[in-house]
Amino acid sequence: MQGIHLFTIKGIPVSFQPMFILLILILSVGMNNPFIFGACATLGVLIHEFGHALTAKHFHLNPEVTLCGLGGLTTHARPNSPKQDFLITLAGPMAGLVVAGVIFGILFLVNLLGFAPLLDKYQLLKIFLSYT
């Protein structure tokens, strides 16, 4: 998928289409802090897509990530087996679940240590988690 090249991580090119910015702007309407919302949503999409992309790279399938009007898209060469296809498909949501587990663990410790009032300032973590 064509887009404007942003950067390359671990040999995986990442690009975006202008529709992604429009998507984030539309979803940010009415948020208390639209910039943080946009950053969290973008990071969540990237983590999800890199779950797919890193797994595809493991199988030497030349992945590319594009941030687009639907969120994100990882493209790669055709997998060599249904097992590879399944693992690539599963890796995106699993990456998000791993990050969510780490974040919830940190939040649990913050609450356990008596810093619960600080949690109000981190409500947008839920936004990040919803996009992973």
Secondary structure, 3 states (H helix, E strand, C coil): CCCEEEEEECCEEEEECHHHHHHHHHHHCCCCCHHHHHHHHHHHHHHHHHHHHHHHHHCCCCCEEEEECCEEEEECCCCCCHHHHHHHHHHHHHHHHHHHHHHHHHHHHHHHCCCHHHHHHHCCHHHHHHCC
